[in-house]
């Protein structure tokens, strides 16, 4: 938001406060100053001159010899080539000795034989915007002749650009900033209260609120017979220009001025374009409105519109319609000011590819009490500039749907505890009242009011200003006291805290150990976004209701798995000519609409199983390579009694014949397998990636070593060859051996698998070793 420094100084008494102090205080209070630029470059000696005589140059067709009055007894002779030089025109005059922007010094000159004692200036020659006029900078007829142009146009002003946080919509207007400055500098406001124009005609428009929850207050006023050819005064044009808004038409300029002054968006309709009454309603499916930017807006029930008996006139809170706009032919208009619920306007401009000053404010929240004051201000300015006859205010309200303001109790003890410094009662009350809050006296100071008051709970009952939607709890009030009192005045002290150091037990493996283990097995750690794409999740077959992220269409949901983003990272690496990629990641995933946030560890491997070398043949990484990595990751759990891989029940994003669930005891802790060929094609990957994803808490949990009596007997190895059906897994054989061997079975390994001659079809021979 851009605002004029002089406008702020007119609204609050800042005498004795330098520009630097003002900017520093605003930033320290949370209203960050992004930039501060001078309104005009440095120049001196330029005054206001009036052309009293203008004749053709005797020796040049395009030059004129002007006599210019600068308030002295003798007019100055100036040779000028501007096309708009004429008798009666008032324009800036750089007299002899003046210094213009860039260091140009004006001297007595001679043009085609005629002396010139100065230079009549255009706006560009003074470093100001051209304003659409070709030639001299035309000043109003009441500009004081001989006065300094810098003082008349207040060119020592500065344009302050503020970066507002979304919760401070109350400061998107001069009145809101005035309250801030009153509190920050303990000064009084000097801005004037708008005079209400007494109605002179009875014309009104009927207003209907079809959706009072979305628009609980709508006000309007008819003004007839305005001067359609009137021009906005220079002061108004300058105010708008310094705030980054171009002057268009007095009616539009006044709407923009009130927007900047109050923070209340307004709109003006051509009265002749309104058929019947005004209805604030939801848009009908397929309804199309041509907006002020001459684009067609395709609307539906998500949008609120201002309509008449036949059609939509404007997208509520976003932009007006082209057909009902005010033009230079409009003599009868209808001014409107309304309050809209923020959630009804939020995101609607973005859906239309727009971002307007109105939507920027309405979607953050605008004070519901502002429409009437803003309408009175706009009407009085319009009558002053364009004339016209004013009708009574047309009003439609739903008090039950207007936002309520609730009081908040601020405890004296809590304030001291949080700030770590004592702010006096008088200072606390002064800060809150300067911010426009209603404050009830401290009950501890007046026991007669509340003799049962607990001293520990004594403090203030505070009702925030109606524009402060961000004040709802005690901590919000404490924050207000801290930032206005000054963070720099709060002493820097280390807090006195009792901290219990975290001491991991032997039953929990450090996360760093797991990372080092995977790094040692040739994996590289990746860090990806906690967000992912809903479209990508659909290709994985993930269902449920993920948490939405409205900030980006590409990463629009929170991740329910680490694998989608890891595989995207693999695709990016492959597009950069890296064929062998091995990545792992640890992090939180979001399940059941955010009700569960378990930690996971996941990895992906694709390409050759070993880096290119002469000592081993090259082959693609397979299921068993990654299974070995998972076995290593599970560490001490790799016993015949503990870890199993259950085939045939893996998720649909994995290859049905080359995947398995990882079972720890009787609990499923993750999956492992080759990616499904269809998904490989969808993700445009080269090779067949093998992935795993495990519950991190289960992986970190380990068995604590226990001392046991050494066996009195030497170990005995027995090798067995067992013929089984192909459908019987090695895990089933291990389970059977565990039950049969009991405590004397120390370990079991499979060292050979045979299929072929001597065995029936569908049979296999497993050779196992038993250590007893």
Phi, psi and omega in degrees: 000131177257139180214150180279134178297318181295326178297319177295319181291333175287334185272337179215142181288106179245030180299136182085356180258119180285166178299317180299317179297320180298312182294318180297320182292320178298315180295317181296333181274002177100359176258081190298128176272111181278326184201154175216113185238144176294144179293323181219152176290169182288132169202163183211157176085009181265126183238175178269123180241152178239125179286117181257345177208140183215114182234158179292140178294135183293337186241010181209134183287327187262003179253152176232149176256116186248145170256122189242126178274124177240023179089003177264174182290335182239134178286150179268140178271124183230128175268127188223142178248010182290138182292337182262012176292126182202163179295135179094346181287136173254130184210161177294138179233121175271106181283169181301131183097350178293150177242118182267168177306138183093358177089009179289123179260131182277128178235169175294127182235171178226119180246115181051041175088359180245129181287146178229128186254047180146192181213123171286136193247146167272170179294324181296324180291343176261004180077023181250158177302148185293325179073015175082006181254129179269112179121217184292152177285107184278122180260158179301157182295336181267009178297132184288119181296135178089348180285153178294132180293329179295318180287321182294316181269000180054053185278359173275006178291166176227149177261115181262125178255118184254140176257103184271136171284153186302335182279352184253051177293341179294341181264014177271031177200158183297322181296321178293319177294328178298316178301319179299313183293325176300319180286319184292323183249004181053049180244173181257146177285145180238003181291144186274150177277134182295140176275131179282130179281128180288128180300138179244353175226164184259005185296131177221166175234134178286133183241130179239130177259097181285338179226078186296335177292327179278323179225090182278351181213128178218123180238148178207166181209135178270132174233123184245150172072036178283161177278103185292341182263005180296154180242139177300134178299157184300322181298323179289317178299319181293319178301314181294316182300319182289344176259011175084020181241133181276138177289133183239302186203146183309318182295314179293319180298320180293320176301315180292324180295315179295324175303314181289326184284313184260337189083011181256112176296144178224167177211151178238131176254149167290120186301327181292342181273353182267121179255113182079212182269182178259133176233126175265112189216173172282146178292149177276148180305130179081004180291137182239135178230129174277115185273175184301334179275012177064028174253151180270122179262120177272113189254162173210191187293349177289338185263142172262136181233155169262118184231166172250201183290344186242330192202173173278138180255333183199153170275112187304130176075002183237293184200148178282170179270152183290319186290333182257015183289160175273129180239182178289355177260353184282127177243340177239127184227166175232113178273136178232149172214131187220167171242128179242144175294131184305321184293340179281332181264335186302123176082352184289320178297322180295325178297332180264005182072030184238163167209107185247161177300324180293310182295325179302323181275313185296323182285346175264340179113124178241140180307124182291345181272357186282327189309318184292316179294320179295320180294320178296319180294315182295318181295317180295321177294320182296316179296322180294322186267318187246356183071199178111169180247136189252135175267172178291160180291129174268130189224139171217126186221156172230088185306328182295337183259358178287145181296139179263155179247118182257143179282155181232136179271126177251117181273136178300314183294321180292322178300313180294321182295316184285317183284330183075014178210149182268118173259126186300156179302320181296319179294318179301311182293323179296315180299311184294320180289324177295331177281359178089014179272147173270129186236127175270137183307150179300117182297335179293336180277345182224077184302336181296331179288326184207078185295339181270005183297131176284122181304329180292338181257004183294153181169229184224146171259116190243130174252113183296159172299147184297344179273349185265081178290345185272001180257109181222339182228171184300322181299328178296319179292321179298320178297320178298316179299316184295313186287327178282319176299323177116113178299330181290343179269353178274120185298147178271108179226142175290133180292148177269102185231145173262108183253129176263113183296145179283125181239099180295145179267171178294340182280000181230117180283133178299140180299325179300324179296320179294319179296317181294325181296313180291324177296323179291338178264022170080019173267154174244138182283134177247151174232112182246172180295151171283351176261157176210182184265132177295328177294317178296321179296324179298322179292336176277345181088015179287135178241181181107196184235087181291158178289131183279145173239104186281001187278338184210138178283336182281326178233078193259000178220159174282146188286132171268357181205153177279341190292317182304314180289326176297318180291327173297323177295322176298316180299319179295320178294320179294326177291346178253030170069027174254107184274327180259111184230130177224111184233150171221160180208146171242143180174178182269142171243162189239115185239158176053051178056035176090001180287333177235137180227069181286155176269143181230161169231130185222155178212159177217139178225135179211152182099203182292148181287336175229155174298153183303129183200171181266343189273351182214144179292152181273131174212163181284147177298143181231182183305316187288332174299311183288327175301322176297322178294320179293320177301317179295323181294324181285346169058238187292350178281353183282075177231166181293343184266355198239300190259136177221156178240112184265117183270161172086000182230023184283164179298162186288345178278357178253155179298125186297334182258358183226046182208164181200158170269145179264121183249128178248108188067248176245011186248132175283125183243358179167190181225160175211145177163173177278144181294147181295137182304323179295321179289325176302318179293318180298318181277356179058052180259151174262137182084189181237094182297143173249130187235161170214151175213124186232154173291117186295322180298321180290324180292323183285333180291134181220166180274134178282128179300138180236139178288135179227156178290134179292145180296141178281348186244149175291156178291155180229130179256133175232128177256133181232142171248120186241126179270126185225164171290149178301336183282349181271125183272164177294328178298321178295321179295319179299317181298319179296316180296323179297317180294321183285321185281330180063218186288337184280348178279114183269315180203161181216133178224148174260121183246000176198146174232129182235135171222137178147214186303136178096347179242142178291159179296137181085010179241156178216158179243122177256123177262119184236153175246134179245127174258116184247000000 
